[in-house]
Amino acid sequence: MKQKTKIFALSMVFVFLLACGVVVNNEKFDSAKWKNGDERARGNNGL
């Protein structure tokens, strides 16, 4: 029973670390696009 708990905990840590490293957008920054863009283009979604 303890072995399964350890494996599960390590799996969750591994998944968390993978999720932290996921790159959502590989697009290079374009200052003109940012300056002329709306809130969504600037990354401010009203949160």
Secondary structure by P-SEA (a helix, b strand, c coil): caaaaaaaaaaaaaaaaaaaacccccccccaaaaaaccccccccccc
